[in-house]
Structures are given as structure tokens and as C-alpha cells.
Amino acid sequence: MTHDARHEPLSVIQDSLSRDVAAVRARLEALLDQQDGLQAPLAVQARTLRAVSTAFGLTDFEAQLLLLCAAVELDSSVSSLCGRLEQHDGPGRVSFALASRALDEAHWSALLPTGPLRYWRLLDVESRREGALANARLSITERALHHLTGLVYLDESLHGLLAACRPAGEMWVAHAAIATRLSRHLASQMDSAVALTGCDAPSRRDVVASACAEIGARLFVLRGDDVASDSGDRERFARLWMRDALLSPAVLLIEGGTSSAVTALTDRIDTALVVSADDSVHAGIRPFVRLQLASPSAGERRQWWRSALGERGEGLNGRLDALAVQFDLNPGQIAAAIDGADAETPQALWTACRLQARPSLGDLAQRIEPSAGWDDLVLPTAQLGVLRQIAVHVRQRLTVYEEWGFGTASRGLGISALFAGVSGTGKTMASEVLARELQLDLYRIDLSQVVSKYIGETEKNLRRVFDAAEGGGAILLFDEADALFGKRSEVKDSHDRYANIEVSYLLQRMEAYRGLAILTTNQRAALDHAFLRRLRFVLEFPFPDAAGRAEIWRRVFPAATPTEGLDAVRLARLNVSGGNIRNIALNAAFLAADAGRAIGIHDVLHAARSEYSKMDKALTDAEVRDWA
């Protein structure tokens, strides 16, 4: 990597450049006095200019020409001398004709568009006379001029695409070892190309930032989605980036390196480059050194929690185990969670960890604040037992997987469940109950945003969902998932083949997901049997019988709700699901509130008629006899 001017005091850099400018001034004065033949060769002494010359392979004449153009900008007397040499008063300009007289070993190839001065945009050529390139004005670019004076910054053309990144702080021992390996590789080969996979994107970014800090290089991050699809735009970006990377040590990190545009860009960039991806990086012409990060075990995270809390953690009564297994936080996030907790109690730390790990799913999912508890569920004993068993599997993962050794299996460690039943039988409410019981975030996935007709987009969206939710083990609810989890089709064309690939990918992610994934359907028969075999729990939500409906009616009205003459057994004659019962009760409450009275049977009757009309179903006399 090139010399970095930041390692020297600014005054030293500028004093050295000033001496070179003085030498240029003396050379021009001698040329005016027709004494140029008596001058010693013009030697470039400024450290920044020598470093630029080495990095870009400049000839002596090209380095002197760059210095002459910088001198015109930095010293008005040099500009005046150029004007006098052009035989006019006032500021002058640098041209090839002038430079060939004033500098040593001039060669025309210095002005080639493919030469280093113009290719890397160190110099600009501005023609004032059509067809007279020898007399065209030559000027140093602003970026190159500031660099020569010791001011290091990113070209403004790159600001909207790149973000500077610095080390976040402490990291896992295994990650620190990978960072050291990466730093040695970057230091030894300035054109390194590294593919970094495994773990999560923030952890990979921290490793690269730490490696860059070890070798004194700046790190800039480019999102893979922001790589231009147009080849001309990619070429302009690559050229500007490589120039800035060569001017001062800098490494480019591309996050999300799976698209063809990213592959094309990596083939074009010859400076230090790291591509970060979850699974694999598609290499083009340029070979990659491949490194992989391993996620820390729950035991390692537990040790970090104990170290971070010290004596303060002794009173947590073993709850550190639960924090370590549930939340895949890095050391910086653990420290932030401790600082952000309003008290060092198990509940406060758990809440702080949930906030730290809360995923950003954008328009793909909606976070549901769970309000339902076990007492709100009206289900047969067998179904309630399965729900409690699901909660046990989530809570006891550390003991079974880590301490008892079941985690050595490579597949099937994810906890997945299918809730099947007609609408309104309590599938979503049961998900809320589990989220509230386990004190976890619940996200309902918007399948209209996930499923795409474009090949590859559905898989990409599913990856976003699972990756974002992984850190906190959030509960993912794929509601009415028939469209996504249907029977895999017989392969007749490429679209059928890719649809089957998407289902296989989904099964793989569900089996590896640290949290709980819940699928709901009202058409269980439409699901692939091979799919069902790979789900840990399959729970049927039955349509409530008369006794079940009566129990739902007894619980549907809050304690503060005024009612008059309502009999649950009588109301249970309405042959509807629990969801419909809740709708009817809520509508009846508004009707009664508007009339200024307690909820009575007439309010329920009017609300029932409205609900039945919405369902396109007839309200029978048997259901509402003696209600009028």
C-alpha cells in the first residue's frame, strides 16, 4: 500500500511541498533569463508527490508536470511567471508547450488519455484552441492537489455510495483471529481480493474494520444493491475508487456480493477489496482468498455476559444462560444492552436485548405487540398442551443443544410449527400467546411483499427475513402461507424448477433458524407431505363446538364492559369461529355505547347480522330464536 500522508504532521508535508514549489519557481525564473540550460535536474522531494509517483507509475516528466500544475495553484508568483513566459501580463497557465520547455525529458505520451495522469484523473486537459492540444490548458484536479498538501478525504463523487467504517470495539476471540489473518493478507498484497462469509453482516464488517485499523488503512462500505447495473457507471466508479485507494491506503468492502453487477465490479477493481456475503461469493475472473466467520456458541456469549457484568451478574439467578442462548449479540451490543437497561435485573436486561436485536424488516413484515395470554385461548386440552410444548422447546434450547449435545447435529435444530384451521380459530392469537410467554418479538410476514413473480426475488426476500430476525430469535409468523408453502409442482419448465428451489431454500432456512417460525394455513391438504415431515410441530385448530363457543363468549367481553341479559349458552348458538365472535362483540359494544346503554341481546343481534352479511352467510332462525 502507498505512503499515507496522515502519518506525518501536516506542517512537515507542506514544508516539503513548498520547497519543491520554490524549485519550480526558480526553474521558471531561469527560463525567463534564458539560463535554463545551466539548471540542475528538477528533483521531486515532497513525500506525498513521490508516493503518488510510485503508486501510479509516473515518469520523472509526469511527476514534474504534476508538480508544475500544483505550483500554479499554490503560488501566485508561479502563475505570473507562466504568464510572462507566454508573453502576456497577468496569471498564466500550464500547457504541454510550456512544460516541455521548463521541465526535463518531456514526452508527448504524458497527455495520452490512457496515460496515468489523465486515466486516473490527476490532471485535466482543457482545450482553448480547437485542434491545438499542445497549447491546451493543463490543470491539477482538486482531489490530487489536496492530497499533495496532506489533506486526505474521499472524492465527493463517491460520497453518496460509500460509507466510512471504523472498528466497533471488542470482538469474539475467533473473530479477532480472522481479523489478524485478514490484516496480514491486506498488508502483504495491495491488490488483495477476499471473500468473507459466515456469521452476520455486522460481525463481518467489524472484522474487516479491525483488520484495516491494524494496517492503518481506511475502510469504506458499498452496499451490493447500490452497485450500478450500467457498465459505464461501474467503470467510472471503479476508476475513481482505485485512484482514491492508491492515493492513501483504503479498502473497499462490498456487502452482499451475489449479483452479476458485483462480480463485474470486482473484476474491474485492482486494489484491496473484501466482499461480504452470508453464504458464498460468486467469483469472476479475479480470484478470491476465502475466509469464513463462525458464530460464537451460546457458551461463549454466556462467558462474555459474565465478564461484562462482573460481580453485578451474580444475582441474576442463572438468567444469563437464557440471554446468551436467545440473543445472538456481539460484544458491543452486549455492552450497549447493559448500558441501556434501566436496571440490572433479568427482566430489564431481557428487554434491552430485545431492543438491541430487534430486526429491521421494512415492508416485508409487521411487528405485532402481543396482548393475548393463555386465559384468552379457548382450545381443547391436547392443542393447549402442544402450544406449551412449543414454548418449552424454545426455552430449553441451551440445555438440550449445548449441554446435552444434541446441537452437534447439522440439521433440524430450528423450531418450526404449522397452525392449521379455518379463519378465526385462534391461530394468530396462539402466536401472540407464545410471543408473550417467551417475551419475544412477533413479526407477521407480508407474503404479498415476499412472493414475487420474478425468478430469484422470493428467495432473496426470504433471506432478508431470516437474516434480519436471526439475531434476536424473533418469532416469524407466515400467515395464510398456502401460496408460499404449497405442494411442490412437477417440473415442466424453468419457472416450476425455480419454484421448487425456493421451497427447498425455505425448508433449509427454517431448519437452521435459531428462533421459532410459525406457518398458518386454512388448507392443510394443500401442503406438500414432504414439507410437513420437516416441521417439528403440526397443530390443528378445530372449529369450536357449542361448548367452546360458549366459553369464548364468556371471555370476550372485558371485565369493565357493561352487559345486560347476555347468556353465553344462548349466544353460542351462533355457528361462527372465535374471530367472528370477537368481531360481533366489538361491533355490539359500539352500538350500545352510541345508544348510551349496556350491551344487550339486541345489540348482539344487529352485530351478528352485519358479520353474517360480511361472510355472505345466512343467519338462521335456529341460531337467533327468541332473541327478538
C-alpha positions as CSV (number, residue, x, y, z in Angstrom):
1,M,0.0,0.0,0.0
2,T,1.1,3.6,-0.6
3,H,2.5,6.0,1.9
4,D,-0.3,7.6,3.9
5,A,0.3,11.3,4.5
6,R,-1.7,11.2,7.7
7,H,1.2,9.6,9.4
8,E,3.3,12.8,9.2
9,P,2.5,16.2,10.6
10,L,0.7,18.5,8.1
11,S,3.4,21.2,8.6
12,V,6.1,18.7,7.6
13,I,4.2,17.7,4.4
14,Q,3.5,21.2,3.4
15,D,7.0,22.4,4.1
16,S,8.4,19.7,1.8
17,L,6.0,20.6,-0.9
18,S,6.8,24.3,-0.6
19,R,10.5,23.5,-1.2
20,D,9.5,21.7,-4.4
21,V,7.3,24.7,-5.5
22,A,10.3,27.0,-4.8
23,A,12.4,24.8,-7.1
24,V,9.8,25.1,-9.8
25,R,9.7,28.9,-9.4
26,A,13.5,29.1,-9.7
27,R,13.4,26.9,-12.8
28,L,10.8,29.3,-14.5
29,E,12.8,32.3,-13.5
30,A,15.9,30.8,-15.0
31,L,13.9,30.1,-18.2
32,L,12.9,33.7,-18.4
33,D,16.5,34.8,-18.0
34,Q,17.4,32.2,-20.7
35,Q,19.6,30.3,-18.2
36,D,17.6,27.0,-18.3
37,G,20.5,25.1,-19.7
38,L,22.5,25.9,-16.6
39,Q,19.9,24.4,-14.2
40,A,20.4,21.1,-12.4
41,P,17.7,18.4,-13.0
42,L,14.5,19.2,-11.1
43,A,14.3,16.6,-8.4
44,V,10.9,16.0,-6.7
45,Q,11.4,15.9,-2.9
46,A,7.8,16.1,-1.5
47,R,6.9,12.8,0.2
48,T,3.3,13.0,-1.0
49,L,4.3,13.6,-4.6
50,R,6.9,10.8,-4.6
51,A,4.3,8.5,-3.1
52,V,1.8,9.4,-5.9
53,S,4.6,8.9,-8.5
54,T,5.3,5.4,-7.2
55,A,1.6,4.4,-6.8
56,F,0.6,5.4,-10.3
57,G,3.9,4.7,-12.1
58,L,4.7,8.2,-13.2
59,T,7.7,9.1,-15.2
60,D,10.0,11.9,-14.0
61,F,8.5,14.3,-16.5
62,E,4.9,13.3,-15.4
63,A,5.8,13.9,-11.8
64,Q,7.3,17.3,-12.6
65,L,4.3,18.2,-14.7
66,L,2.0,17.4,-11.8
67,L,4.2,19.5,-9.5
68,L,4.2,22.4,-12.0
69,C,0.4,22.4,-12.2
70,A,0.2,22.2,-8.4
71,A,2.7,25.1,-8.1
72,V,0.4,27.4,-10.3
73,E,-2.4,26.7,-7.9
74,L,-0.4,27.2,-4.7
75,D,1.9,30.1,-5.6
76,S,0.6,33.2,-7.5
77,S,4.2,34.1,-8.4
78,V,4.5,30.8,-10.3
79,S,1.3,31.6,-12.2
80,S,2.7,35.1,-13.1
81,L,5.9,33.6,-14.3
82,C,3.9,31.3,-16.6
83,G,2.1,34.3,-18.0
84,R,5.4,36.1,-18.7
85,L,6.7,33.0,-20.5
86,E,3.5,33.1,-22.6
87,Q,4.4,36.8,-23.3
88,H,1.4,38.4,-21.5
89,D,0.8,40.1,-18.2
90,G,-1.4,38.5,-15.6
91,P,-1.9,34.9,-14.4
92,G,-0.6,32.3,-16.8
93,R,-1.4,28.7,-17.4
94,V,0.4,25.4,-17.9
95,S,0.4,23.8,-21.3
96,F,2.4,21.0,-22.8
97,A,4.3,23.5,-24.9
98,L,5.4,25.4,-21.7
99,A,6.1,22.2,-19.7
100,S,8.3,20.8,-22.5
101,R,10.5,24.0,-22.3
102,A,10.6,24.2,-18.5
103,L,10.8,20.5,-17.4
104,D,13.2,17.6,-18.0
105,E,12.8,14.7,-20.5
106,A,9.4,15.8,-21.9
107,H,7.4,13.2,-23.7
108,W,4.1,13.5,-25.6
109,S,2.7,10.3,-24.2
110,A,2.2,12.1,-20.9
111,L,-1.0,13.5,-22.4
112,L,-2.5,10.2,-23.6
113,P,-6.0,9.5,-22.2
114,T,-4.7,6.1,-21.2
115,G,-1.6,7.6,-19.5
116,P,-1.7,7.7,-15.7
117,L,-2.1,11.5,-15.4
118,R,-5.4,11.6,-17.4
119,Y,-6.6,8.0,-16.8
120,W,-6.5,8.4,-13.0
121,R,-7.8,12.0,-13.2
122,L,-4.8,13.6,-11.7
123,L,-4.7,16.2,-14.4
124,D,-7.5,17.7,-16.5
125,V,-6.9,18.9,-20.1
126,E,-9.0,22.0,-21.2
127,S,-8.6,22.9,-24.8
128,R,-8.8,26.6,-25.7
129,R,-7.9,26.3,-29.3
130,E,-9.5,23.7,-31.5
131,G,-7.0,21.1,-32.5
132,A,-4.2,22.6,-30.5
133,L,-3.6,20.0,-27.8
134,A,0.0,21.2,-27.2
135,N,-1.4,24.6,-26.1
136,A,-4.3,23.2,-24.1
137,R,-4.5,24.3,-20.5
138,L,-3.4,21.6,-18.1
139,S,-4.6,21.7,-14.5
140,I,-4.3,19.5,-11.5
141,T,-7.6,18.1,-10.2
142,E,-8.8,19.3,-6.8
143,R,-8.6,15.8,-5.3
144,A,-4.9,15.4,-6.4
145,L,-4.0,18.9,-5.2
146,H,-5.4,18.4,-1.7
147,H,-3.7,15.1,-1.5
148,L,-0.3,16.7,-2.3
149,T,-0.9,19.2,0.6
150,G,-1.6,16.3,3.0
151,L,-5.3,16.6,3.1
152,V,-6.9,13.1,2.9
153,Y,-10.6,12.7,2.0
154,L,-12.9,10.8,-0.2
155,D,-13.8,12.1,-3.6
156,E,-17.1,13.9,-3.5
157,S,-18.4,11.8,-6.4
158,L,-18.2,8.7,-4.2
159,H,-19.9,10.2,-1.1
160,G,-23.4,9.1,-1.9
161,L,-22.4,5.5,-2.4
162,L,-19.7,4.8,0.2
163,A,-19.8,5.0,4.0
164,A,-16.7,5.2,6.1
165,C,-16.4,2.5,8.7
166,R,-14.3,2.2,11.9
167,P,-13.8,-0.7,14.3
168,A,-16.8,-1.1,16.7
169,G,-14.7,-2.3,19.6
170,E,-14.1,-5.7,21.2
171,M,-15.0,-8.8,19.3
172,W,-15.0,-12.6,19.8
173,V,-11.7,-14.3,20.1
174,A,-12.2,-16.3,16.9
175,H,-13.3,-13.2,15.0
176,A,-10.2,-11.3,16.2
177,A,-8.0,-14.1,14.9
178,I,-9.7,-13.9,11.4
179,A,-9.2,-10.1,11.6
180,T,-5.4,-10.6,12.2
181,R,-5.2,-13.0,9.3
182,L,-7.0,-10.6,7.0
183,S,-4.8,-7.7,8.1
184,R,-1.6,-9.6,7.3
185,H,-3.0,-10.5,3.9
186,L,-4.0,-6.9,3.1
187,A,-0.6,-5.6,4.2
188,S,1.3,-8.0,2.1
189,Q,-0.7,-7.7,-1.1
190,M,-2.2,-4.3,-2.0
191,D,-4.4,-5.9,-4.7
192,S,-5.9,-8.5,-2.4
193,A,-9.4,-9.8,-3.1
194,V,-11.0,-11.5,-0.1
195,A,-14.4,-13.2,0.2
196,L,-15.7,-13.2,3.8
197,T,-18.7,-15.3,4.6
198,G,-20.4,-16.7,7.7
199,C,-22.0,-15.2,10.8
200,D,-23.9,-11.9,10.3
201,A,-23.1,-8.8,8.2
202,P,-22.3,-6.5,11.2
203,S,-19.8,-9.0,12.6
204,R,-18.1,-9.4,9.2
205,R,-17.9,-5.6,8.9
206,D,-16.3,-5.3,12.4
207,V,-13.7,-7.9,11.4
208,V,-12.8,-6.0,8.2
209,A,-12.7,-2.7,10.1
210,S,-10.4,-4.1,12.7
211,A,-8.1,-5.6,10.1
212,C,-7.9,-2.2,8.3
213,A,-7.2,-0.4,11.6
214,E,-4.3,-2.8,12.2
215,I,-2.6,-1.7,8.9
216,G,-3.6,2.0,9.1
217,A,-6.0,1.8,6.1
218,R,-9.3,3.5,5.8
219,L,-12.4,1.3,5.2
220,F,-15.4,2.3,3.0
221,V,-18.5,0.2,2.7
222,L,-20.5,-0.2,-0.5
223,R,-23.9,-2.0,-0.5
224,G,-24.2,-4.6,-3.1
225,D,-27.6,-3.3,-4.1
226,D,-26.0,0.1,-4.9
227,V,-23.6,-1.3,-7.5
228,A,-24.5,0.2,-10.8
229,S,-26.0,-2.2,-13.4
230,D,-24.7,0.0,-16.2
231,S,-21.1,-0.9,-17.3
232,G,-20.2,2.7,-17.9
233,D,-21.2,3.8,-14.5
234,R,-19.3,0.9,-12.9
235,E,-16.2,1.8,-14.9
236,R,-16.4,5.4,-13.6
237,F,-16.9,4.3,-10.1
238,A,-14.0,1.7,-10.3
239,R,-11.6,4.3,-11.7
240,L,-12.4,6.9,-9.1
241,W,-12.3,4.4,-6.2
242,M,-8.9,2.9,-7.3
243,R,-7.4,6.4,-7.6
244,D,-8.5,7.3,-4.1
245,A,-7.4,3.9,-2.7
246,L,-4.0,4.4,-4.3
247,L,-3.6,8.0,-3.1
248,S,-3.9,6.8,0.5
249,P,-4.4,3.3,2.0
250,A,-8.1,2.4,1.6
251,V,-10.0,-0.9,1.4
252,L,-13.4,-1.3,-0.2
253,L,-15.9,-3.6,1.5
254,I,-18.9,-4.7,-0.7
255,E,-21.7,-6.1,1.4
256,G,-24.0,-8.5,-0.4
257,G,-21.8,-9.9,-3.2
258,T,-24.1,-12.2,-5.1
259,S,-25.3,-10.2,-8.1
260,S,-23.7,-10.2,-11.6
261,A,-23.1,-6.5,-11.2
262,V,-21.0,-7.0,-8.1
263,T,-19.0,-9.7,-9.9
264,A,-18.4,-7.4,-12.8
265,L,-17.2,-4.6,-10.5
266,T,-14.8,-6.9,-8.5
267,D,-13.2,-8.0,-11.8
268,R,-12.6,-4.3,-12.6
269,I,-11.1,-3.2,-9.3
270,D,-7.4,-4.0,-8.8
271,T,-6.9,-2.5,-5.3
272,A,-7.6,-4.1,-1.9
273,L,-11.2,-5.4,-1.8
274,V,-13.3,-7.5,0.5
275,V,-16.7,-8.9,-0.5
276,S,-19.0,-9.9,2.4
277,A,-21.9,-12.3,1.9
278,D,-23.9,-14.7,4.0
279,D,-23.3,-17.9,2.1
280,S,-20.9,-17.6,-0.9
281,V,-19.3,-15.1,-3.2
282,H,-19.5,-15.6,-6.9
283,A,-16.0,-15.0,-8.3
284,G,-15.5,-13.8,-11.8
285,I,-12.1,-13.5,-13.4
286,R,-10.4,-12.2,-10.3
287,P,-9.5,-15.0,-7.8
288,F,-10.6,-14.6,-4.1
289,V,-9.0,-15.6,-0.9
290,R,-11.9,-17.1,1.1
291,L,-12.3,-16.7,4.9
292,Q,-15.3,-17.7,7.0
293,L,-16.5,-16.5,10.3
294,A,-18.1,-18.9,12.7
295,S,-20.9,-17.7,15.0
296,P,-19.9,-17.9,18.7
297,S,-21.6,-20.6,20.7
298,A,-24.1,-19.7,23.4
299,G,-21.5,-20.8,25.9
300,E,-19.1,-18.1,24.6
301,R,-21.8,-15.5,24.8
302,R,-22.6,-16.5,28.3
303,Q,-18.9,-16.1,29.3
304,W,-18.9,-12.6,27.7
305,W,-22.0,-11.7,29.6
306,R,-20.4,-12.7,32.9
307,S,-17.2,-10.8,32.1
308,A,-19.2,-7.7,31.1
309,L,-21.4,-7.7,34.2
310,G,-18.7,-8.9,36.7
311,E,-20.0,-9.0,40.3
312,R,-23.2,-7.4,39.2
313,G,-24.2,-10.6,37.3
314,E,-24.1,-12.8,40.4
315,G,-27.7,-12.1,41.4
316,L,-29.2,-12.9,38.1
317,N,-30.0,-16.5,39.2
318,G,-28.9,-18.2,36.0
319,R,-30.8,-15.9,33.6
320,L,-27.6,-15.2,31.8
321,D,-28.0,-18.6,30.2
322,A,-31.3,-17.5,28.8
323,L,-29.9,-14.2,27.5
324,A,-26.9,-16.0,25.9
325,V,-29.0,-18.6,24.0
326,Q,-31.8,-16.3,22.9
327,F,-29.9,-13.2,21.7
328,D,-27.0,-13.5,19.2
329,L,-25.4,-10.2,20.2
330,N,-21.8,-9.2,19.6
331,P,-19.7,-7.8,22.4
332,G,-20.5,-4.2,21.5
333,Q,-24.2,-4.9,21.5
334,I,-24.0,-6.7,24.9
335,A,-22.3,-3.7,26.4
336,A,-24.9,-1.4,24.8
337,A,-27.7,-3.6,26.2
338,I,-26.2,-3.4,29.7
339,D,-25.9,0.4,29.4
340,G,-29.4,0.7,28.0
341,A,-31.2,-1.4,30.7
342,D,-33.0,0.7,33.2
343,A,-31.9,-1.8,35.9
344,E,-29.6,-4.8,36.2
345,T,-32.5,-7.2,36.6
346,P,-33.2,-10.2,34.4
347,Q,-36.3,-8.6,33.0
348,A,-34.7,-5.2,32.3
349,L,-31.7,-6.9,30.6
350,W,-34.0,-9.1,28.5
351,T,-36.0,-6.1,27.4
352,A,-32.8,-4.2,26.5
353,C,-31.5,-7.2,24.5
354,R,-34.8,-7.4,22.6
355,L,-34.4,-3.8,21.6
356,Q,-30.7,-4.4,20.5
357,A,-31.6,-7.4,18.4
358,R,-34.9,-6.1,17.0
359,P,-34.7,-6.7,13.3
360,S,-35.3,-4.2,10.5
361,L,-37.7,-5.9,8.1
362,G,-39.1,-2.8,6.4
363,D,-42.1,-3.6,4.3
364,L,-41.7,-7.3,4.4
365,A,-43.2,-7.7,7.9
366,Q,-45.3,-6.1,10.6
367,R,-44.3,-6.3,14.2
368,I,-47.3,-7.3,16.4
369,E,-47.4,-6.3,20.0
370,P,-48.8,-9.4,21.8
371,S,-51.7,-8.8,24.1
372,A,-53.3,-12.2,24.4
373,G,-52.5,-14.6,27.2
374,W,-53.2,-18.2,28.0
375,D,-56.5,-17.4,29.5
376,D,-57.7,-15.8,26.2
377,L,-57.2,-19.1,24.3
378,V,-60.2,-21.5,24.1
379,L,-58.8,-24.7,22.7
380,P,-59.0,-28.4,23.5
381,T,-56.6,-29.7,26.1
382,A,-54.5,-31.5,23.5
383,Q,-53.9,-28.4,21.5
384,L,-53.1,-26.3,24.6
385,G,-50.5,-29.0,25.5
386,V,-48.8,-28.8,22.1
387,L,-48.6,-24.9,22.4
388,R,-47.0,-25.3,25.9
389,Q,-44.6,-27.9,24.5
390,I,-43.5,-25.4,21.7
391,A,-42.7,-22.8,24.4
392,V,-40.6,-25.5,26.3
393,H,-38.6,-26.2,23.2
394,V,-37.7,-22.6,22.7
395,R,-36.8,-22.0,26.4
396,Q,-34.7,-25.2,26.8
397,R,-32.6,-25.0,23.7
398,L,-29.4,-24.2,25.6
399,T,-29.7,-27.3,27.9
400,V,-30.7,-29.7,25.1
401,Y,-28.5,-28.4,22.3
402,E,-25.4,-27.1,24.1
403,E,-25.2,-29.0,27.4
404,W,-26.7,-32.4,26.4
405,G,-25.0,-32.5,23.0
406,F,-28.0,-32.5,20.6
407,G,-26.6,-29.4,18.9
408,T,-23.9,-31.4,17.2
409,A,-26.5,-32.4,14.5
410,S,-26.2,-30.2,11.4
411,R,-29.9,-30.1,10.6
412,G,-33.3,-29.9,12.2
413,L,-32.3,-27.6,15.1
414,G,-34.8,-24.9,14.1
415,I,-38.2,-24.9,15.8
416,S,-41.0,-24.7,13.3
417,A,-44.7,-25.2,13.6
418,L,-47.7,-25.3,11.4
419,F,-51.0,-24.0,12.7
420,A,-53.9,-25.3,10.5
421,G,-57.5,-24.4,10.7
422,V,-60.2,-22.2,9.2
423,S,-60.1,-18.5,9.7
424,G,-60.9,-17.2,13.2
425,T,-60.0,-20.4,15.1
426,G,-57.2,-18.7,17.1
427,K,-54.0,-19.3,15.0
428,T,-52.8,-15.8,15.2
429,M,-53.8,-15.4,18.8
430,A,-51.9,-18.5,19.7
431,S,-48.8,-17.0,18.1
432,E,-49.3,-13.9,20.3
433,V,-49.7,-16.0,23.4
434,L,-46.3,-17.7,22.6
435,A,-44.6,-14.4,22.0
436,R,-45.9,-13.0,25.2
437,E,-45.0,-16.2,27.2
438,L,-41.5,-16.2,25.7
439,Q,-41.1,-12.4,25.8
440,L,-40.0,-12.3,22.2
441,D,-40.9,-10.0,19.2
442,L,-43.5,-11.3,16.9
443,Y,-43.4,-10.5,13.2
444,R,-46.2,-11.2,10.7
445,I,-44.7,-11.7,7.3
446,D,-46.4,-9.9,4.5
447,L,-46.5,-12.5,1.8
448,S,-47.7,-10.1,-0.8
449,Q,-44.3,-8.4,-0.5
450,V,-42.3,-11.6,-0.2
451,V,-43.6,-13.7,-3.0
452,S,-42.5,-12.4,-6.4
453,K,-43.2,-13.5,-10.0
454,Y,-39.6,-12.7,-10.8
455,I,-37.2,-15.6,-10.6
456,G,-34.9,-15.3,-7.6
457,E,-36.8,-12.4,-5.9
458,T,-38.8,-14.6,-3.5
459,E,-35.7,-16.4,-2.3
460,K,-33.9,-13.0,-1.9
461,N,-36.8,-11.7,0.2
462,L,-36.9,-14.8,2.4
463,R,-33.2,-14.4,3.0
464,R,-33.8,-10.9,4.2
465,V,-36.5,-12.0,6.6
466,F,-34.5,-14.8,8.2
467,D,-31.2,-12.9,8.3
468,A,-32.7,-9.9,9.9
469,A,-34.6,-11.9,12.5
470,E,-31.7,-14.2,13.4
471,G,-30.0,-12.0,16.0
472,G,-32.9,-11.9,18.4
473,G,-34.6,-15.2,17.5
474,A,-37.8,-13.3,16.8
475,I,-41.0,-15.3,16.2
476,L,-41.8,-15.3,12.5
477,L,-45.5,-15.7,11.6
478,F,-46.1,-16.6,7.9
479,D,-49.9,-16.0,8.0
480,E,-52.0,-17.7,5.3
481,A,-48.9,-19.3,3.9
482,D,-50.6,-21.5,1.3
483,A,-49.2,-19.5,-1.6
484,L,-45.7,-19.9,-0.4
485,F,-45.7,-23.4,1.1
486,G,-47.9,-25.2,-1.4
487,K,-47.2,-28.6,-2.9
488,R,-44.0,-28.6,-5.0
489,S,-45.0,-28.8,-8.6
490,E,-44.0,-31.3,-11.2
491,V,-41.2,-29.7,-13.2
492,K,-42.5,-28.7,-16.6
493,D,-40.5,-25.5,-17.3
494,S,-37.8,-23.3,-15.8
495,H,-40.3,-21.4,-13.6
496,D,-41.5,-24.7,-12.0
497,R,-37.9,-25.7,-11.4
498,Y,-37.1,-22.4,-9.7
499,A,-40.3,-22.5,-7.6
500,N,-39.1,-25.9,-6.2
501,I,-35.7,-24.4,-5.5
502,E,-37.4,-21.6,-3.5
503,V,-39.3,-24.2,-1.4
504,S,-36.1,-26.1,-0.8
505,Y,-34.3,-23.0,0.3
506,L,-37.2,-22.1,2.6
507,L,-37.0,-25.5,4.3
508,Q,-33.3,-25.2,4.7
509,R,-33.6,-21.8,6.4
510,M,-36.4,-22.9,8.7
511,E,-34.4,-25.9,9.8
512,A,-31.4,-23.6,10.6
513,Y,-33.3,-20.7,12.1
514,R,-32.5,-20.0,15.8
515,G,-36.0,-18.7,16.5
516,L,-39.5,-20.0,16.1
517,A,-41.1,-20.0,12.7
518,I,-44.9,-20.4,12.6
519,L,-46.8,-21.1,9.4
520,T,-50.6,-20.8,9.3
521,T,-53.0,-22.2,6.7
522,N,-56.7,-22.9,6.3
523,Q,-55.9,-25.5,3.7
524,R,-53.7,-28.1,5.3
525,A,-54.4,-30.6,2.4
526,A,-52.7,-28.2,0.0
527,L,-49.3,-28.6,1.7
528,D,-46.6,-31.0,0.5
529,H,-46.3,-34.1,2.7
530,A,-42.5,-33.9,2.4
531,F,-42.8,-30.3,3.7
532,L,-44.9,-31.4,6.7
533,R,-42.4,-34.1,7.7
534,R,-39.8,-31.4,8.2
535,L,-41.9,-29.4,10.5
536,R,-41.4,-30.1,14.2
537,F,-45.0,-29.3,15.3
538,V,-48.2,-29.6,13.3
539,L,-51.2,-28.3,15.3
540,E,-54.8,-28.4,14.1
541,F,-57.1,-25.6,15.4
542,P,-60.6,-27.1,15.3
543,F,-63.7,-25.1,14.7
544,P,-65.2,-24.5,18.1
545,D,-68.2,-26.6,19.2
546,A,-71.1,-25.2,21.1
547,A,-69.3,-25.6,24.5
548,G,-66.2,-23.9,23.1
549,R,-68.2,-21.1,21.6
550,A,-70.0,-20.5,24.9
551,E,-66.6,-20.3,26.7
552,I,-65.4,-17.8,24.1
553,W,-68.5,-15.7,24.7
554,R,-67.8,-15.7,28.5
555,R,-64.3,-14.3,27.9
556,V,-64.9,-12.0,25.0
557,F,-66.2,-9.0,27.0
558,P,-63.7,-7.3,29.2
559,A,-64.5,-7.0,32.9
560,A,-65.2,-3.3,32.6
561,T,-67.8,-3.8,29.8
562,P,-71.4,-3.2,30.9
563,T,-73.7,-6.0,29.7
564,E,-77.3,-6.9,30.4
565,G,-79.1,-10.2,30.0
566,L,-76.5,-11.9,27.9
567,D,-76.4,-15.7,28.2
568,A,-73.2,-17.4,26.8
569,V,-75.0,-20.6,26.1
570,R,-77.7,-18.8,24.1
571,L,-75.1,-16.7,22.2
572,A,-73.2,-19.9,21.4
573,R,-75.9,-20.9,19.0
574,L,-74.3,-18.6,16.5
575,N,-72.3,-21.1,14.5
576,V,-69.2,-19.0,14.0
577,S,-65.5,-19.1,14.9
578,G,-63.8,-17.2,17.7
579,G,-62.6,-14.5,15.3
580,N,-66.2,-13.8,14.2
581,I,-67.3,-13.8,17.9
582,R,-64.8,-11.1,18.7
583,N,-65.9,-9.0,15.7
584,I,-69.6,-9.4,16.8
585,A,-68.8,-8.5,20.4
586,L,-66.8,-5.4,19.4
587,N,-69.5,-4.2,16.9
588,A,-72.2,-4.7,19.6
589,A,-70.1,-2.7,22.1
590,F,-70.0,0.3,19.7
591,L,-73.8,0.1,19.0
592,A,-74.5,0.0,22.7
593,A,-72.1,2.8,23.5
594,D,-73.6,5.0,20.8
595,A,-77.1,4.4,22.3
596,G,-75.8,5.1,25.8
597,R,-76.7,1.7,27.3
598,A,-75.2,-1.6,28.4
599,I,-74.7,-4.2,25.7
600,G,-77.9,-6.3,25.3
601,I,-79.1,-9.1,23.1
602,H,-80.5,-6.6,20.5
603,D,-77.0,-5.1,20.0
604,V,-75.5,-8.6,19.6
605,L,-78.3,-9.5,17.1
606,H,-77.6,-6.4,14.9
607,A,-73.9,-7.0,15.1
608,A,-74.4,-10.7,14.2
609,R,-76.4,-9.8,11.1
610,S,-73.7,-7.5,10.0
611,E,-71.0,-10.1,10.5
612,Y,-73.0,-12.8,8.7
613,S,-73.6,-10.4,5.7
614,K,-69.9,-9.8,5.5
615,M,-69.3,-13.6,5.4
616,D,-72.1,-13.9,2.8
617,K,-73.8,-16.3,5.1
618,A,-77.5,-16.5,6.2
619,L,-78.4,-16.1,9.8
620,T,-80.8,-19.0,10.6
621,D,-83.8,-18.9,12.8
622,A,-82.4,-21.7,14.9
623,E,-79.5,-19.5,15.8
624,V,-81.4,-16.5,16.9
625,R,-84.8,-17.8,18.0
626,D,-86.3,-15.9,21.0
627,W,-83.7,-13.2,20.6
628,A,-86.2,-10.6,19.3
